[in-house]
Amino acid sequence: MIFLLLAIYFLICEVLVQKGLVPKFLKKLAAGKLILFSSLIILGFATISFFLRFAVIFVILSTIYLSIVISDYYMKEFQKWERGKRI
């Protein structure tokens, strides 16, 4: 049951990111800063979940969402590269 809910969450996040519904501060970040910021968010949730056991789900959900945001960023850059634009 949990895996089904995570799969549905993944699909919803994918659709939202493809439609451009990403927070503005994440859209403005460069690749390195986006990865660093994502790592810090996940590390922050992991630290919180160390003290509060029920917060482990936030680590899982943030990892799924931020990985989709990072992959979308690289997909858009790759598409620019395919069209002949300099990156």
KEGU-913950 format. One record per atom (N, C-alpha, C, CB): residue in one letter; atom name; x, y, z. Coordinates in steps of 0.02 Angstrom, whole numbers. Glycine has a CB too. Layout:
REM residues N
+------+-------+--------+--------+--------+
: seke : torlo :     xx :     yy :     zz :
+------+-------+--------+--------+--------+
:    A :    CA :      X :      Y :      Z :
...
+------+-------+--------+--------+--------+
END
This chain:
REM residues 87
+------+-------+--------+--------+--------+
: seke : torlo :     xx :     yy :     zz :
+------+-------+--------+--------+--------+
:    M :     N :     41 :    -60 :      0 :
:    M :    CA :      0 :      0 :      0 :
:    M :     C :     43 :     63 :      0 :
:    M :    CB :    -46 :      0 :     60 :
:    I :     N :     97 :     60 :     40 :
:    I :    CA :    141 :    119 :     44 :
:    I :     C :    174 :    132 :    -23 :
:    I :    CB :    194 :    109 :     99 :
:    F :     N :    195 :     78 :    -57 :
:    F :    CA :    227 :     86 :   -122 :
:    F :     C :    180 :    115 :   -174 :
:    F :    CB :    255 :     19 :   -146 :
:    L :     N :    117 :     97 :   -170 :
:    L :    CA :     68 :    125 :   -215 :
:    L :     C :     59 :    200 :   -203 :
:    L :    CB :      1 :     89 :   -207 :
:    L :     N :     57 :    220 :   -141 :
:    L :    CA :     51 :    291 :   -125 :
:    L :     C :    113 :    330 :   -146 :
:    L :    CB :     40 :    300 :    -49 :
:    L :     N :    172 :    300 :   -138 :
:    L :    CA :    233 :    333 :   -161 :
:    L :     C :    235 :    338 :   -237 :
:    L :    CB :    295 :    295 :   -136 :
:    A :     N :    210 :    288 :   -271 :
:    A :    CA :    207 :    291 :   -345 :
:    A :     C :    159 :    346 :   -368 :
:    A :    CB :    185 :    222 :   -374 :
:    I :     N :    103 :    352 :   -334 :
:    I :    CA :     56 :    405 :   -351 :
:    I :     C :     86 :    474 :   -337 :
:    I :    CB :    -10 :    397 :   -312 :
:    Y :     N :    122 :    480 :   -281 :
:    Y :    CA :    156 :    543 :   -265 :
:    Y :     C :    208 :    559 :   -318 :
:    Y :    CB :    189 :    539 :   -195 :
:    F :     N :    245 :    509 :   -340 :
:    F :    CA :    295 :    519 :   -392 :
:    F :     C :    264 :    544 :   -456 :
:    F :    CB :    333 :    454 :   -406 :
:    L :     N :    209 :    514 :   -477 :
:    L :    CA :    175 :    536 :   -538 :
:    L :     C :    148 :    606 :   -532 :
:    L :    CB :    120 :    488 :   -555 :
:    I :     N :    119 :    623 :   -474 :
:    I :    CA :     93 :    690 :   -464 :
:    I :     C :    149 :    741 :   -466 :
:    I :    CB :     56 :    695 :   -397 :
:    C :     N :    206 :    726 :   -434 :
:    C :    CA :    263 :    772 :   -435 :
:    C :     C :    290 :    780 :   -506 :
:    C :    CB :    319 :    746 :   -389 :
:    E :     N :    293 :    727 :   -542 :
:    E :    CA :    318 :    730 :   -611 :
:    E :     C :    274 :    775 :   -654 :
:    E :    CB :    321 :    659 :   -642 :
:    V :     N :    209 :    767 :   -648 :
:    V :    CA :    163 :    809 :   -687 :
:    V :     C :    169 :    882 :   -667 :
:    V :    CB :     90 :    785 :   -677 :
:    L :     N :    173 :    896 :   -603 :
:    L :    CA :    179 :    965 :   -579 :
:    L :     C :    243 :    998 :   -603 :
:    L :    CB :    174 :    968 :   -503 :
:    V :     N :    298 :    961 :   -601 :
:    V :    CA :    362 :    989 :   -624 :
:    V :     C :    361 :    999 :   -699 :
:    V :    CB :    420 :    943 :   -603 :
:    Q :     N :    332 :    953 :   -736 :
:    Q :    CA :    328 :    961 :   -809 :
:    Q :     C :    286 :   1021 :   -829 :
:    Q :    CB :    300 :    897 :   -841 :
:    K :     N :    235 :   1036 :   -789 :
:    K :    CA :    193 :   1094 :   -803 :
:    K :     C :    225 :   1159 :   -778 :
:    K :    CB :    125 :   1086 :   -770 :
:    G :     N :    282 :   1155 :   -745 :
:    G :    CA :    318 :   1215 :   -723 :
:    G :     C :    297 :   1240 :   -654 :
:    G :    CB :    308 :   1269 :   -772 :
:    L :     N :    262 :   1199 :   -616 :
:    L :    CA :    240 :   1219 :   -550 :
:    L :     C :    294 :   1203 :   -498 :
:    L :    CB :    174 :   1186 :   -532 :
:    V :     N :    350 :   1239 :   -504 :
:    V :    CA :    407 :   1231 :   -459 :
:    V :     C :    417 :   1298 :   -425 :
:    V :    CB :    472 :   1208 :   -498 :
:    P :     N :    435 :   1298 :   -361 :
:    P :    CA :    448 :   1363 :   -328 :
:    P :     C :    499 :   1404 :   -365 :
:    P :    CB :    471 :   1351 :   -256 :
:    K :     N :    490 :   1470 :   -365 :
:    K :    CA :    533 :   1515 :   -404 :
:    K :     C :    605 :   1511 :   -383 :
:    K :    CB :    509 :   1585 :   -398 :
:    F :     N :    618 :   1503 :   -318 :
:    F :    CA :    688 :   1501 :   -296 :
:    F :     C :    723 :   1438 :   -321 :
:    F :    CB :    691 :   1504 :   -220 :
:    L :     N :    687 :   1385 :   -336 :
:    L :    CA :    719 :   1325 :   -365 :
:    L :     C :    730 :   1334 :   -439 :
:    L :    CB :    675 :   1264 :   -352 :
:    K :     N :    687 :   1373 :   -473 :
:    K :    CA :    695 :   1384 :   -545 :
:    K :     C :    756 :   1426 :   -560 :
:    K :    CB :    633 :   1416 :   -574 :
:    K :     N :    773 :   1472 :   -514 :
:    K :    CA :    827 :   1520 :   -527 :
:    K :     C :    896 :   1492 :   -512 :
:    K :    CB :    816 :   1581 :   -486 :
:    L :     N :    900 :   1435 :   -478 :
:    L :    CA :    965 :   1408 :   -458 :
:    L :     C :   1001 :   1375 :   -516 :
:    L :    CB :    957 :   1359 :   -401 :
:    A :     N :   1067 :   1381 :   -516 :
:    A :    CA :   1108 :   1345 :   -565 :
:    A :     C :   1113 :   1272 :   -542 :
:    A :    CB :   1179 :   1377 :   -572 :
:    A :     N :   1143 :   1231 :   -584 :
:    A :    CA :   1145 :   1158 :   -571 :
:    A :     C :   1180 :   1141 :   -506 :
:    A :    CB :   1179 :   1122 :   -628 :
:    G :     N :   1239 :   1169 :   -495 :
:    G :    CA :   1277 :   1153 :   -435 :
:    G :     C :   1241 :   1176 :   -372 :
:    G :    CB :   1344 :   1185 :   -438 :
:    K :     N :   1213 :   1236 :   -374 :
:    K :    CA :   1177 :   1262 :   -316 :
:    K :     C :   1113 :   1223 :   -304 :
:    K :    CB :   1161 :   1336 :   -327 :
:    L :     N :   1081 :   1201 :   -357 :
:    L :    CA :   1020 :   1161 :   -350 :
:    L :     C :   1035 :   1095 :   -316 :
:    L :    CB :    987 :   1149 :   -418 :
:    I :     N :   1089 :   1063 :   -336 :
:    I :    CA :   1108 :    999 :   -305 :
:    I :     C :   1128 :   1010 :   -232 :
:    I :    CB :   1165 :    966 :   -344 :
:    L :     N :   1166 :   1063 :   -219 :
:    L :    CA :   1187 :   1078 :   -150 :
:    L :     C :   1127 :   1093 :   -106 :
:    L :    CB :   1236 :   1136 :   -149 :
:    F :     N :   1082 :   1135 :   -131 :
:    F :    CA :   1022 :   1153 :    -93 :
:    F :     C :    978 :   1092 :    -80 :
:    F :    CB :    981 :   1206 :   -131 :
:    S :     N :    972 :   1049 :   -130 :
:    S :    CA :    932 :    988 :   -122 :
:    S :     C :    964 :    942 :    -69 :
:    S :    CB :    925 :    951 :   -189 :
:    S :     N :   1029 :    936 :    -73 :
:    S :    CA :   1064 :    894 :    -24 :
:    S :     C :   1056 :    921 :     47 :
:    S :    CB :   1138 :    889 :    -41 :
:    L :     N :   1058 :    987 :     54 :
:    L :    CA :   1050 :   1017 :    120 :
:    L :     C :    979 :   1007 :    147 :
:    L :    CB :   1066 :   1092 :    118 :
:    I :     N :    929 :   1011 :    103 :
:    I :    CA :    860 :   1000 :    124 :
:    I :     C :    852 :    927 :    148 :
:    I :    CB :    811 :   1015 :     66 :
:    I :     N :    877 :    880 :    109 :
:    I :    CA :    872 :    810 :    127 :
:    I :     C :    910 :    796 :    192 :
:    I :    CB :    898 :    765 :     71 :
:    L :     N :    969 :    825 :    199 :
:    L :    CA :   1008 :    816 :    260 :
:    L :     C :    972 :    846 :    320 :
:    L :    CB :   1077 :    848 :    252 :
:    G :     N :    940 :    904 :    309 :
:    G :    CA :    901 :    934 :    363 :
:    G :     C :    843 :    890 :    385 :
:    G :    CB :    874 :   1002 :    341 :
:    F :     N :    807 :    863 :    338 :
:    F :    CA :    752 :    817 :    356 :
:    F :     C :    778 :    753 :    388 :
:    F :    CB :    712 :    799 :    293 :
:    A :     N :    837 :    730 :    366 :
:    A :    CA :    866 :    670 :    397 :
:    A :     C :    886 :    684 :    470 :
:    A :    CB :    927 :    646 :    358 :
:    T :     N :    911 :    744 :    482 :
:    T :    CA :    928 :    762 :    551 :
:    T :     C :    866 :    767 :    594 :
:    T :    CB :    965 :    829 :    552 :
:    I :     N :    813 :    796 :    568 :
:    I :    CA :    751 :    801 :    606 :
:    I :     C :    722 :    731 :    618 :
:    I :    CB :    699 :    844 :    568 :
:    S :     N :    727 :    688 :    568 :
:    S :    CA :    699 :    620 :    576 :
:    S :     C :    740 :    578 :    625 :
:    S :    CB :    695 :    585 :    509 :
:    F :     N :    803 :    598 :    637 :
:    F :    CA :    843 :    563 :    687 :
:    F :     C :    812 :    572 :    757 :
:    F :    CB :    915 :    588 :    687 :
:    F :     N :    784 :    632 :    769 :
:    F :    CA :    754 :    647 :    833 :
:    F :     C :    680 :    630 :    836 :
:    F :    CB :    764 :    719 :    851 :
:    L :     N :    646 :    639 :    780 :
:    L :    CA :    574 :    624 :    776 :
:    L :     C :    565 :    568 :    726 :
:    L :    CB :    532 :    688 :    755 :
:    R :     N :    551 :    510 :    748 :
:    R :    CA :    548 :    450 :    704 :
:    R :     C :    495 :    455 :    649 :
:    R :    CB :    535 :    389 :    746 :
:    F :     N :    440 :    489 :    663 :
:    F :    CA :    387 :    493 :    613 :
:    F :     C :    406 :    539 :    555 :
:    F :    CB :    323 :    517 :    645 :
:    A :     N :    460 :    577 :    561 :
:    A :    CA :    480 :    624 :    508 :
:    A :     C :    519 :    590 :    452 :
:    A :    CB :    521 :    680 :    538 :
:    V :     N :    528 :    526 :    455 :
:    V :    CA :    565 :    490 :    403 :
:    V :     C :    529 :    496 :    336 :
:    V :    CB :    573 :    416 :    422 :
:    I :     N :    464 :    499 :    337 :
:    I :    CA :    426 :    506 :    275 :
:    I :     C :    443 :    570 :    238 :
:    I :    CB :    351 :    503 :    290 :
:    F :     N :    462 :    623 :    275 :
:    F :    CA :    482 :    686 :    243 :
:    F :     C :    548 :    678 :    205 :
:    F :    CB :    489 :    742 :    295 :
:    V :     N :    592 :    636 :    229 :
:    V :    CA :    654 :    622 :    194 :
:    V :     C :    638 :    588 :    127 :
:    V :    CB :    702 :    578 :    236 :
:    I :     N :    594 :    540 :    129 :
:    I :    CA :    576 :    503 :     69 :
:    I :     C :    541 :    549 :     19 :
:    I :    CB :    530 :    444 :     86 :
:    L :     N :    492 :    588 :     42 :
:    L :    CA :    454 :    631 :     -3 :
:    L :     C :    497 :    687 :    -32 :
:    L :    CB :    395 :    661 :     33 :
:    S :     N :    541 :    717 :      9 :
:    S :    CA :    584 :    770 :    -17 :
:    S :     C :    635 :    742 :    -66 :
:    S :    CB :    620 :    806 :     41 :
:    T :     N :    659 :    682 :    -54 :
:    T :    CA :    707 :    652 :   -101 :
:    T :     C :    674 :    640 :   -169 :
:    T :    CB :    734 :    586 :    -72 :
:    I :     N :    613 :    615 :   -168 :
:    I :    CA :    577 :    603 :   -231 :
:    I :     C :    566 :    669 :   -268 :
:    I :    CB :    510 :    568 :   -218 :
:    Y :     N :    540 :    720 :   -233 :
:    Y :    CA :    524 :    783 :   -266 :
:    Y :     C :    587 :    818 :   -292 :
:    Y :    CB :    488 :    830 :   -217 :
:    L :     N :    638 :    822 :   -251 :
:    L :    CA :    698 :    857 :   -272 :
:    L :     C :    735 :    820 :   -328 :
:    L :    CB :    744 :    868 :   -213 :
:    S :     N :    732 :    755 :   -328 :
:    S :    CA :    764 :    718 :   -384 :
:    S :     C :    727 :    731 :   -449 :
:    S :    CB :    766 :    643 :   -369 :
:    I :     N :    662 :    739 :   -446 :
:    I :    CA :    624 :    755 :   -506 :
:    I :     C :    640 :    825 :   -531 :
:    I :    CB :    548 :    749 :   -493 :
:    V :     N :    648 :    872 :   -484 :
:    V :    CA :    666 :    941 :   -503 :
:    V :     C :    735 :    942 :   -535 :
:    V :    CB :    664 :    987 :   -441 :
:    I :     N :    783 :    906 :   -507 :
:    I :    CA :    851 :    905 :   -535 :
:    I :     C :    851 :    872 :   -604 :
:    I :    CB :    899 :    868 :   -487 :
:    S :     N :    815 :    817 :   -611 :
:    S :    CA :    814 :    783 :   -676 :
:    S :     C :    779 :    826 :   -729 :
:    S :    CB :    778 :    716 :   -671 :
:    D :     N :    729 :    864 :   -710 :
:    D :    CA :    696 :    910 :   -756 :
:    D :     C :    743 :    965 :   -779 :
:    D :    CB :    633 :    940 :   -725 :
:    Y :     N :    783 :    990 :   -731 :
:    Y :    CA :    832 :   1042 :   -748 :
:    Y :     C :    881 :   1016 :   -801 :
:    Y :    CB :    870 :   1065 :   -685 :
:    Y :     N :    908 :    956 :   -790 :
:    Y :    CA :    956 :    928 :   -837 :
:    Y :     C :    923 :    909 :   -903 :
:    Y :    CB :    990 :    868 :   -807 :
:    M :     N :    861 :    889 :   -902 :
:    M :    CA :    826 :    872 :   -964 :
:    M :     C :    817 :    935 :  -1007 :
:    M :    CB :    758 :    840 :   -949 :
:    K :     N :    799 :    990 :   -975 :
:    K :    CA :    791 :   1053 :  -1013 :
:    K :     C :    858 :   1076 :  -1041 :
:    K :    CB :    761 :   1108 :   -968 :
:    E :     N :    912 :   1070 :  -1003 :
:    E :    CA :    978 :   1090 :  -1027 :
:    E :     C :   1000 :   1045 :  -1085 :
:    E :    CB :   1029 :   1088 :   -971 :
:    F :     N :    986 :    980 :  -1080 :
:    F :    CA :   1004 :    934 :  -1134 :
:    F :     C :    965 :    950 :  -1197 :
:    F :    CB :    991 :    862 :  -1112 :
:    Q :     N :    902 :    969 :  -1190 :
:    Q :    CA :    862 :    986 :  -1249 :
:    Q :     C :    890 :   1049 :  -1282 :
:    Q :    CB :    789 :    997 :  -1231 :
:    K :     N :    913 :   1097 :  -1243 :
:    K :    CA :    946 :   1157 :  -1271 :
:    K :     C :   1008 :   1137 :  -1309 :
:    K :    CB :    963 :   1208 :  -1216 :
:    W :     N :   1047 :   1091 :  -1280 :
:    W :    CA :   1108 :   1068 :  -1311 :
:    W :     C :   1094 :   1032 :  -1376 :
:    W :    CB :   1146 :   1022 :  -1263 :
:    E :     N :   1040 :    992 :  -1379 :
:    E :    CA :   1022 :    957 :  -1441 :
:    E :     C :   1003 :   1005 :  -1496 :
:    E :    CB :    964 :    909 :  -1428 :
:    R :     N :    973 :   1062 :  -1478 :
:    R :    CA :    954 :   1111 :  -1528 :
:    R :     C :   1012 :   1154 :  -1552 :
:    R :    CB :    899 :   1156 :  -1500 :
:    G :     N :   1071 :   1143 :  -1524 :
:    G :    CA :   1130 :   1178 :  -1547 :
:    G :     C :   1147 :   1239 :  -1506 :
:    G :    CB :   1120 :   1198 :  -1617 :
:    K :     N :   1113 :   1252 :  -1452 :
:    K :    CA :   1129 :   1309 :  -1410 :
:    K :     C :   1186 :   1291 :  -1365 :
:    K :    CB :   1067 :   1333 :  -1369 :
:    R :     N :   1225 :   1342 :  -1348 :
:    R :    CA :   1280 :   1332 :  -1300 :
:    R :     C :   1252 :   1332 :  -1230 :
:    R :    CB :   1335 :   1386 :  -1308 :
:    I :     N :   1280 :   1290 :  -1189 :
:    I :    CA :   1257 :   1285 :  -1120 :
:    I :     C :   1308 :   1319 :  -1075 :
:    I :    CB :   1247 :   1212 :  -1098 :
+------+-------+--------+--------+--------+
END
